[in-house]
Amino acid sequence: MGVWSPLEVLEKRQRARPDGAEGMARSQYGRPAYKRPYAMSVDTSTCSPVEGARFIR
């Protein structure tokens, strides 16, 4: 199961967090595991946390 979001959304969320280190979202976004194909995936920019959990379940 892959859970992802566009980089712009991740960076916006990161800036909103009091403990979000600048550049962390971008560095993690570039990792191979983030781009790897999954049998199922959820784009968290297009659904609420509850909707995403329902989809996974």
C-alpha positions in Angstrom: 0.0 0.0 0.0 1.4 3.3 -1.0 0.4 6.6 0.6 1.5 9.7 -1.2 0.8 13.3 -2.1 2.2 15.8 -4.6 5.4 17.5 -3.5 3.7 20.9 -3.3 1.1 19.6 -0.8 3.8 17.9 1.3 5.9 21.1 1.5 2.8 23.1 2.5 2.0 20.6 5.3 5.6 20.6 6.4 5.6 24.4 6.7 2.4 24.2 8.8 4.1 21.9 11.4 6.0 23.5 14.3 8.6 20.7 14.1 8.8 20.5 10.3 12.5 20.9 9.2 12.8 22.8 6.0 13.6 20.6 3.0 12.6 17.4 4.7 9.6 16.8 2.5 11.6 17.4 -0.7 14.4 15.1 0.4 12.0 12.3 1.3 10.0 12.7 -1.8 13.0 11.9 -3.9 13.7 8.5 -2.3 13.1 5.5 -4.5 10.6 3.9 -2.1 8.3 6.9 -2.5 8.1 6.4 -6.3 7.9 2.6 -6.2 4.8 1.0 -7.7 2.3 -0.4 -5.3 -0.7 -2.6 -5.9 -2.8 0.1 -4.2 -2.1 3.7 -3.4 -3.9 6.6 -1.8 -3.3 10.2 -2.8 -3.8 12.1 0.5 -4.2 15.4 -1.3 -7.5 14.2 -2.8 -9.2 12.7 0.3 -9.7 13.3 4.0 -7.8 11.1 6.5 -11.1 9.2 7.2 -11.7 8.6 3.5 -8.1 7.4 3.0 -8.5 5.0 6.0 -11.7 3.7 4.6 -10.0 3.1 1.2 -7.2 1.2 2.9 -9.4 -0.8 5.1 
